[in-house]
Amino acid sequence: MPKATVNGVELAYEEAGQGFPLVWCHEFAGSMESWLPQVHFFARRYRVITYNARGYPPSEVPEDPAAYSQDIAVEDVYGLLRHLGIEFAYIGGLSMGGATALHFGIRHSEMARALIISSAGSGSTNPEQFRQGCSALADRLMAEGGEGLRDYAQGSTRVQLRRKDPVGFEEFRSLLLAHSPRGSALTMRGVQAGRPPIFSWEKEMQSLPMPALVMVGDEDAGCIEPSLFMKRHIPSAGLVVFPQSGHGINLEEPDLFNRQVLDFLTTVEAGRWEGATLTP
């Protein structure tokens, strides 16, 4: 597996297919393997790039807690694209990765030709409670190791995957339990608990020039209001709500997810996506 040295840290990544670059940023409970249903589908048409964020082996796991933040996560994507010689790309992500995609658009609008923001905004409606939960989980991971993630896999927005696809759920859970406990703990403290609520970025969202697709499950309670907020304040945003779906919508409903994204990108490429001021 290739690795790129980005901002002083080695990041593992994979590429598949040819065409315009399409980057997928994984969630806290995921990794590059989480995007396999999208890689299989989109590599037929695009140059698909997946990677493991810092803290997720085989990417490097920095020991310094200060090496983890939302801003650093964004700059890691930027550095990876520069390493690959990519000037423009579609940037997509889910949950933690969805927040990375949004902030990549804010910080590097010259490079992001479209944004796909899925299941983003956890903790925005209950920031203090969310930070406390993040801190408690980080403490448990440091004390118990990977066992601290077992309950996380069984959360109220994960049971939908187990109900729909028991085999897929077991694959998701096995990958999650194999994560680096220290990397997960530091990510939970620095990235998850450290990022401001989605509602803090209204002005920046209003200035986004590129097409944006926001997607959320209707049973993902913590992300519904943030998704509506993004729809209201990103000039070019379209909103898709997945029925009877939780947090990991790309795994729960891969066919629907892929079709919505493909329709979005096809419309963007035809110059027909309303509200965007960035030329495709």
Secondary structure, 3 states (H helix, E strand, C coil): CCEEEECCEEEEEEEECCCCEEEEECCCCCCHHHHHHHHHHHCCCCEEEEECCCCCCCCCCCCCHHHCCHHHHHHHHHHHHHHCCCCCEEEEEECHHHHHHHHHHHHCCCCEEEEEEECCCCCCCCHHHHHHHHHHHHHHHHHHHHHHHHHHHCCCCCHHHHHHCHHHHHHHHHHHHCCCHHHHHHHHHHHHCCCCCHHHHHHHHHCCCCCEEEEEECCCHHHHHHHHHHHHHCCCEEEEEECCCCCCHHHHCHHHHHHHHHHHHHHHHCCCCCCCCCCC
